[in-house]
């Protein structure tokens, strides 16, 4: 293991949204570094599959991150039963697409409950334990939609924008304690969330090409990301190779936002 990966090697990480998509890819990447992972998700079956193929190095915790008490309980159980958490990755998220004028109150509330409050609950609980130890790294998986307006994604984009600033402000508060807080903002990535937006065989090509009628540019690199592409960025930010990086928002979107 390279010395600059020492931050994560042999330590304990907690990852939310771990059962599929980007969260699962982050778990796989952390396992390759020798990290023990507390995997958190609402999908018990997905966590079971993840734990079984990890040969005991993934410990599953079924919980809803929008429930503050549940998050506190999970973090307590991880810290007391597995060990101190050195790395926290908040990848849990939901998408309720549609025009803002048609959005139901519960859809708006649910989106912020998971994408914003859920991240806050996780970051808060982990930060409270990291501060006395004087080290740790926290990464939030947001979205490039947080920086560029999107048609039919208003609630999602707003929730992710709030989460970006939440994470950066926390990074400022925690810097003197040796704790780094960063954001990774993916673009279109081949995950179940992305595929719920697709309705035809040519949707992948349409995303890459862009949609002028939705004021959306395409992907300059000409491909949709794999979850592993996003996980690699997360792994860099939690490693000692990024030891002098905090409060940053790394866009991993093939250039789709033109770094707006």
C-alpha positions as CSV (number, residue, x, y, z in Angstrom):
1,X,0.0,0.0,0.0
2,X,1.5,3.4,-1.0
3,X,2.4,5.5,2.0
4,X,0.2,8.3,0.8
5,X,-2.8,6.0,1.1
6,X,-2.1,5.4,4.8
7,X,-5.0,7.5,5.9
8,X,-7.5,4.8,4.9
9,X,-5.4,1.6,4.8
10,X,-6.4,-0.7,7.7
11,X,-8.9,1.9,9.1
12,X,-12.7,2.0,9.4
13,X,-14.9,3.9,6.9
14,X,-18.6,4.6,7.0
15,X,-20.4,4.8,3.6
16,X,-24.1,5.7,3.1
17,X,-26.0,4.8,0.0
18,X,-23.7,1.7,-0.1
19,X,-26.0,-0.9,-1.5
20,X,-25.8,0.2,-5.2
21,X,-24.4,2.7,-7.7
22,X,-21.7,5.1,-6.6
23,X,-21.9,4.1,-2.9
24,X,-21.2,0.5,-3.8
25,X,-18.3,1.5,-6.0
26,X,-16.9,3.5,-3.2
27,X,-17.2,0.5,-0.9
28,X,-15.4,-1.7,-3.4
29,X,-12.6,0.9,-3.8
30,X,-12.1,1.2,0.0
31,X,-11.9,-2.6,0.3
32,X,-9.0,-2.6,-2.1
33,X,-7.1,-0.3,0.2
34,X,-7.6,-2.6,3.2
35,X,-10.3,-0.6,4.8
36,X,-13.1,-2.1,6.9
37,X,-16.4,-0.6,5.8
38,X,-19.6,0.1,7.7
39,X,-22.1,0.1,4.8
40,X,-25.4,2.0,5.4
41,X,-28.5,1.9,3.2
42,X,-32.2,1.4,3.4
43,X,-31.9,-1.6,1.1
44,X,-31.2,-4.6,3.3
45,X,-30.9,-7.1,0.4
46,X,-28.4,-5.0,-1.4
47,X,-26.3,-4.7,1.8
48,X,-26.5,-8.4,2.3
49,X,-25.1,-9.1,-1.2
50,X,-22.3,-6.5,-0.6
51,X,-21.3,-8.0,2.7
52,X,-21.3,-11.6,1.4
53,X,-18.9,-10.9,-1.4
54,X,-16.6,-8.9,0.9
55,X,-15.7,-11.9,3.0
56,X,-16.5,-10.1,6.3
57,X,-14.9,-6.8,5.6
58,X,-18.2,-5.0,5.0
59,X,-20.5,-4.8,8.0
60,X,-24.1,-3.9,6.9
61,X,-26.3,-1.4,8.7
62,X,-29.9,-1.0,7.5
63,X,-30.9,2.6,8.2
64,X,-32.7,5.6,6.7
65,X,-30.3,8.6,6.8
66,X,-33.2,11.0,7.1
67,X,-33.8,9.6,10.6
68,X,-31.5,11.5,12.9
69,X,-31.9,9.0,15.7
70,X,-31.2,6.1,13.4
71,X,-28.0,7.7,12.1
72,X,-26.8,8.4,15.7
73,X,-27.5,4.8,16.6
74,X,-25.6,3.4,13.6
75,X,-22.5,5.6,14.3
76,X,-22.6,4.6,18.0
77,X,-22.7,0.9,17.0
78,X,-19.9,1.3,14.5
79,X,-17.6,3.2,16.8
80,X,-18.2,0.8,19.7
81,X,-18.3,-2.5,17.8
82,X,-15.9,-2.0,14.9
83,X,-13.6,1.0,15.7
84,X,-13.2,4.7,15.3
85,X,-14.3,6.0,11.9
86,X,-11.5,7.7,10.0
87,X,-13.4,8.1,6.7
88,X,-17.0,9.1,6.1
89,X,-18.6,9.1,2.7
90,X,-22.2,10.4,2.2
91,X,-23.5,8.9,-1.0
92,X,-27.2,8.3,-0.2
93,X,-29.6,10.3,-2.3
94,X,-32.9,10.2,-4.1
95,X,-34.3,11.8,-7.2
96,X,-38.0,12.9,-7.7
97,X,-37.9,14.3,-11.3
98,X,-40.6,16.7,-12.6
99,X,-41.5,20.4,-13.0
100,X,-41.3,22.4,-9.8
101,X,-44.8,23.7,-10.4
102,X,-46.1,20.1,-10.2
103,X,-44.0,19.0,-7.3
104,X,-46.0,17.7,-4.3
105,X,-45.1,18.9,-0.9
106,X,-44.1,15.4,0.2
107,X,-41.8,15.0,-2.8
108,X,-40.0,18.2,-2.0
109,X,-39.8,17.3,1.7
110,X,-38.5,13.8,1.0
111,X,-35.8,15.0,-1.4
112,X,-34.4,17.4,1.2
113,X,-34.9,14.9,4.0
114,X,-32.5,12.4,2.3
115,X,-30.2,14.6,0.2
116,X,-29.6,17.4,2.6
117,X,-30.8,16.6,6.2
118,X,-29.5,13.1,5.8
119,X,-26.1,14.3,4.9
120,X,-26.2,16.8,7.8
121,X,-27.1,14.0,10.3
122,X,-24.2,11.8,9.1
123,X,-21.6,14.5,8.9
124,X,-22.6,15.9,12.3
125,X,-22.4,12.5,14.1
126,X,-19.1,11.6,12.5
127,X,-17.6,15.1,13.1
128,X,-18.5,15.0,16.8
129,X,-16.4,11.9,17.2
130,X,-13.5,12.9,14.9
131,X,-12.9,16.3,16.6
132,X,-11.5,14.8,19.9
133,X,-9.2,12.5,17.8
134,X,-7.9,15.4,15.7
135,X,-8.1,13.7,12.3
136,X,-10.5,12.3,9.7
137,X,-11.9,12.9,6.2
138,X,-15.5,13.5,5.1
139,X,-16.7,13.4,1.5
140,X,-20.1,14.2,0.3
141,X,-21.3,12.9,-3.1
142,X,-23.4,15.8,-4.6
143,X,-24.1,16.5,-8.2
144,X,-23.1,18.8,-11.0
145,X,-26.8,19.8,-11.0
146,X,-26.0,21.8,-7.9
147,X,-24.1,24.3,-10.0
148,X,-26.2,24.4,-13.2
149,X,-30.0,24.8,-13.5
150,X,-31.7,21.6,-14.8
151,X,-35.1,21.2,-16.3
152,X,-37.3,18.9,-14.2
153,X,-34.7,18.5,-11.5
154,X,-35.3,21.6,-9.4
155,X,-35.8,19.9,-6.0
156,X,-32.9,17.6,-6.6
157,X,-30.6,20.4,-7.7
158,X,-31.6,22.6,-4.8
159,X,-31.0,19.9,-2.3
160,X,-27.6,19.1,-3.7
161,X,-26.6,22.8,-3.8
162,X,-27.5,23.1,-0.1
163,X,-25.4,20.0,0.7
164,X,-22.4,21.3,-1.1
165,X,-22.4,24.5,1.0
166,X,-23.1,22.5,4.1
167,X,-20.1,20.4,3.5
168,X,-17.8,23.3,2.7
169,X,-18.9,25.3,5.8
170,X,-18.3,22.2,8.0
171,X,-14.8,21.9,6.4
172,X,-14.0,25.5,7.5
173,X,-15.2,24.7,11.1
174,X,-13.3,21.5,11.3
175,X,-10.0,22.5,9.6
176,X,-8.3,23.5,12.9
177,X,-9.1,20.0,14.2
178,X,-7.3,18.3,11.3
179,X,-10.5,17.1,9.6
180,X,-11.0,17.6,5.9
181,X,-14.4,18.0,4.2
182,X,-14.7,17.8,0.4
183,X,-17.4,17.3,-2.2
184,X,-17.4,15.1,-5.3
185,X,-20.0,16.3,-7.9
186,X,-20.7,13.6,-10.6
187,X,-22.5,14.2,-13.8
188,X,-24.4,11.6,-15.7
189,X,-23.3,8.2,-14.3
190,X,-24.6,4.7,-15.1
191,X,-26.5,4.1,-11.9
192,X,-30.1,3.1,-11.1
193,X,-30.9,6.8,-10.5
194,X,-29.7,7.7,-14.0
195,X,-31.5,4.8,-15.6
196,X,-34.8,5.9,-14.0
197,X,-34.7,8.9,-16.2
198,X,-34.3,6.8,-19.4
199,X,-37.3,5.7,-21.4
200,X,-35.8,4.5,-24.7
201,X,-32.8,2.7,-26.3
202,X,-31.2,6.0,-27.4
203,X,-31.3,7.8,-24.1
204,X,-27.6,7.1,-23.3
205,X,-26.7,8.7,-26.7
206,X,-29.0,11.7,-26.0
207,X,-27.3,12.4,-22.7
208,X,-23.9,12.4,-24.3
209,X,-25.1,14.6,-27.2
210,X,-27.0,17.0,-25.0
211,X,-30.6,18.4,-25.3
212,X,-30.9,21.9,-26.6
213,X,-34.6,22.0,-25.8
214,X,-33.7,21.5,-22.2
215,X,-30.8,24.0,-22.4
216,X,-28.4,21.1,-21.5
217,X,-25.0,20.6,-23.1
218,X,-23.7,17.2,-23.7
219,X,-20.6,15.4,-22.3
220,X,-17.5,16.7,-24.0
221,X,-15.5,13.5,-23.2
222,X,-18.2,11.5,-25.1
223,X,-19.1,9.0,-22.4
224,X,-21.3,8.5,-19.4
225,X,-19.3,7.8,-16.2
226,X,-19.0,4.5,-14.6
227,X,-19.6,4.5,-10.8
228,X,-15.9,3.6,-10.4
229,X,-15.0,6.9,-12.0
230,X,-16.7,8.7,-9.2
231,X,-15.4,6.3,-6.6
232,X,-11.8,7.0,-7.7
233,X,-12.3,10.7,-7.0
234,X,-13.6,9.9,-3.6
235,X,-10.8,7.6,-2.8
236,X,-8.3,10.3,-3.8
237,X,-9.9,12.9,-1.5
238,X,-10.0,10.6,1.5
239,X,-6.3,9.5,1.1
240,X,-3.2,11.2,2.4
241,X,-2.5,12.2,-1.2
242,X,-5.2,14.9,-0.7
243,X,-4.0,15.8,2.8
244,X,-3.8,19.5,1.9
245,X,-7.2,19.7,0.2
246,X,-10.4,20.7,2.0
247,X,-13.6,22.6,1.3
248,X,-13.3,21.7,-2.4
249,X,-15.9,20.6,-4.9
250,X,-14.5,18.2,-7.5
251,X,-16.6,17.9,-10.6
252,X,-16.4,14.4,-12.2
253,X,-18.7,14.9,-15.2
254,X,-16.7,14.6,-18.4
255,X,-16.8,18.4,-18.7
256,X,-20.6,18.5,-19.0
257,X,-21.0,21.6,-16.9
258,X,-18.1,23.4,-18.6
259,X,-17.0,23.9,-14.9
260,X,-19.8,26.5,-14.3
